[in-house]
Amino acid sequence: MAQQATPVRRARLGRALGPEPTAVSGVVLLLPGGEEVSSRRPSSMVAAASVRGLGRRLTRAVPDRSLATHVVHYRYRGWNGSEAHLARDAAWAADEVVRRYGDVPVCLAGLGMGGRAALRAGGHEAVSSVLALAPWLPEEDVAAPPEPVKQLAGRRVLIVHGTNDARTDPELSFRLAARAKKANREVCRFEVHSDGHGLHQYRDEVLALAEDFVMGALFGRGFSRPVQDALAAPPPLGLRMPLAAGFGRSLRR
């Protein structure tokens, strides 16, 4: 009996969140977390749930439906070393955006390992901005090359990290941001005091900060004063910007 061929796994874009977008002028690709090593297929429902709240918040911020927000469904749960599967799937998704919507600016917004994927795939020509929430980054190893940052030149980059993250060391994202800032002035990083990996304690403030950054990066809305200050400040000030409790309640528009 002939052996059946193993089906080829393909990444895919979930349906656009919210009402069907029209006259799209900006796209956010939501990159869920993942694992360091795993060849298993991700659970679409579980992965999407971790970033869907952010996507809905961003979709509501653009009432004219000119923003398309999609969750990226990976082929594998794992980053898997040099294969960097999640980053490759993020780059594929950016290609798919160009195919569907044409020449529109893209923001890669990732959580955990998805944050690493957003940073790594940020060099795609369609990407204008990167939002990395609690990005999982590898421990620094003198025998291995450091996580690349040159691909972020010309992009606006925001990293947000809880100071009590027990899953991925916030100092690693600070060091990456410091290296990226040398290649690109448009990099900033906010610290969420005492919050953990999921950034649940100050969820409203984190979502407000993400909205402020994405609307400014994709649609030219004025950044709030804290974001302006963080982008303009030299290291380390603009890379250790505290996220104030209540951020978002009285943002300047």
BELPE-V948033 format. One record per residue. N is the residue number from 1. RES is the residue in one small letter. SS is DSSP state (h for helix, s for strand, l for the rest). OMEGA is omega in radians with two decimals (* if undefined). Layout:
# BELPE-V948033
((N	RES	SS	OMEGA) (N	RES	SS	OMEGA))
This chain:
# BELPE-V948033
((1	m	l	-3.10) (2	a	l	3.13) (3	q	l	3.13) (4	q	l	3.10) (5	a	l	3.08) (6	t	l	-3.12) (7	p	l	3.14) (8	v	l	3.09) (9	r	l	3.12) (10	r	l	2.98) (11	a	l	3.10) (12	r	s	3.04) (13	l	s	3.00) (14	g	l	3.09) (15	r	l	3.09) (16	a	l	3.13) (17	l	l	3.10) (18	g	l	3.12) (19	p	l	3.13) (20	e	l	-3.12) (21	p	l	3.10) (22	t	l	-3.14) (23	a	l	-3.03) (24	v	l	3.10) (25	s	l	3.07) (26	g	s	-3.10) (27	v	s	2.98) (28	v	s	3.04) (29	l	s	-3.10) (30	l	s	-3.05) (31	l	s	-3.13) (32	p	l	3.08) (33	g	l	3.13) (34	g	l	-3.13) (35	e	s	-3.14) (36	e	l	3.14) (37	v	l	3.03) (38	s	l	3.07) (39	s	l	-3.14) (40	r	l	3.08) (41	r	l	-3.14) (42	p	l	2.97) (43	s	l	-3.06) (44	s	h	-3.09) (45	m	h	-3.10) (46	v	h	-3.11) (47	a	h	-3.10) (48	a	h	-3.10) (49	a	h	-3.07) (50	s	h	-3.08) (51	v	h	-3.06) (52	r	h	3.12) (53	g	h	3.07) (54	l	h	-3.13) (55	g	h	3.13) (56	r	h	3.10) (57	r	h	-3.13) (58	l	h	3.14) (59	t	h	3.13) (60	r	h	-3.11) (61	a	l	-3.13) (62	v	l	-3.01) (63	p	l	-3.12) (64	d	l	3.06) (65	r	l	3.10) (66	s	l	3.07) (67	l	s	3.02) (68	a	s	-3.11) (69	t	s	-3.07) (70	h	s	2.95) (71	v	s	3.07) (72	v	s	3.10) (73	h	s	-3.05) (74	y	l	3.02) (75	r	l	-3.07) (76	y	l	3.05) (77	r	l	-2.97) (78	g	s	2.97) (79	w	l	2.99) (80	n	l	2.99) (81	g	h	-3.08) (82	s	h	3.08) (83	e	h	3.12) (84	a	l	-3.01) (85	h	h	-3.07) (86	l	h	3.09) (87	a	h	3.10) (88	r	h	3.12) (89	d	h	3.07) (90	a	h	3.11) (91	a	h	3.06) (92	w	h	-3.12) (93	a	h	3.09) (94	a	h	3.04) (95	d	h	-3.12) (96	e	h	3.07) (97	v	h	3.12) (98	v	h	3.13) (99	r	h	-3.06) (100	r	h	-2.93) (101	y	h	-3.13) (102	g	l	-3.02) (103	d	l	3.11) (104	v	l	-3.14) (105	p	s	-3.09) (106	v	s	2.97) (107	c	s	3.01) (108	l	s	-3.10) (109	a	s	-3.04) (110	g	s	3.13) (111	l	s	3.11) (112	g	l	3.09) (113	m	h	3.03) (114	g	h	3.04) (115	g	h	3.06) (116	r	h	3.12) (117	a	h	3.12) (118	a	h	3.14) (119	l	h	-3.09) (120	r	h	-3.10) (121	a	h	-3.08) (122	g	h	3.14) (123	g	h	3.10) (124	h	l	-3.01) (125	e	l	3.14) (126	a	l	-3.04) (127	v	s	3.09) (128	s	s	-3.10) (129	s	s	-3.10) (130	v	s	3.06) (131	l	s	-3.11) (132	a	s	-3.13) (133	l	s	-3.13) (134	a	l	-3.03) (135	p	l	3.02) (136	w	l	3.13) (137	l	l	-3.11) (138	p	l	3.04) (139	e	l	-3.12) (140	e	l	-3.06) (141	d	l	-3.10) (142	v	l	-3.11) (143	a	l	-3.11) (144	a	l	3.11) (145	p	l	3.13) (146	p	l	3.09) (147	e	l	-3.06) (148	p	l	3.11) (149	v	l	-3.06) (150	k	h	-3.13) (151	q	h	-3.11) (152	l	h	3.11) (153	a	l	3.12) (154	g	l	3.10) (155	r	l	2.96) (156	r	s	-3.01) (157	v	s	3.03) (158	l	s	3.03) (159	i	s	3.11) (160	v	s	-3.07) (161	h	s	3.04) (162	g	s	-3.08) (163	t	l	3.13) (164	n	l	3.13) (165	d	l	-3.13) (166	a	l	-3.10) (167	r	l	3.11) (168	t	l	-3.01) (169	d	l	3.12) (170	p	h	3.10) (171	e	h	3.13) (172	l	h	3.11) (173	s	h	3.06) (174	f	h	-3.11) (175	r	h	3.08) (176	l	h	3.13) (177	a	h	3.13) (178	a	h	3.09) (179	r	h	3.14) (180	a	h	-3.11) (181	k	h	3.11) (182	k	h	3.14) (183	a	h	-3.00) (184	n	l	-3.13) (185	r	l	-3.05) (186	e	l	3.12) (187	v	s	3.03) (188	c	s	-3.10) (189	r	s	3.11) (190	f	s	3.07) (191	e	s	3.14) (192	v	s	-2.98) (193	h	l	3.05) (194	s	l	3.14) (195	d	l	-3.11) (196	g	l	-3.01) (197	h	l	-3.10) (198	g	l	3.14) (199	l	l	-3.10) (200	h	l	-3.03) (201	q	l	3.13) (202	y	l	-3.04) (203	r	h	-3.10) (204	d	h	3.13) (205	e	h	3.13) (206	v	h	3.13) (207	l	h	3.11) (208	a	h	3.10) (209	l	h	3.13) (210	a	h	3.12) (211	e	h	-3.14) (212	d	h	-3.11) (213	f	h	-3.07) (214	v	h	3.13) (215	m	h	3.09) (216	g	h	-3.08) (217	a	h	-3.07) (218	l	h	-2.98) (219	f	h	3.05) (220	g	l	3.04) (221	r	l	-3.14) (222	g	l	3.06) (223	f	l	3.01) (224	s	l	-3.10) (225	r	h	3.11) (226	p	h	3.12) (227	v	h	3.07) (228	q	h	-3.11) (229	d	h	-3.12) (230	a	h	3.12) (231	l	h	-3.06) (232	a	h	-3.03) (233	a	l	3.08) (234	p	l	3.06) (235	p	l	0.05) (236	p	l	-2.98) (237	l	h	-3.09) (238	g	h	3.14) (239	l	h	3.04) (240	r	l	-3.11) (241	m	s	3.13) (242	p	s	3.05) (243	l	l	-3.04) (244	a	l	3.03) (245	a	l	-3.12) (246	g	l	3.11) (247	f	l	3.10) (248	g	l	-3.10) (249	r	l	-3.11) (250	s	l	-3.12) (251	l	l	3.04) (252	r	l	3.07) (253	r	l	*))
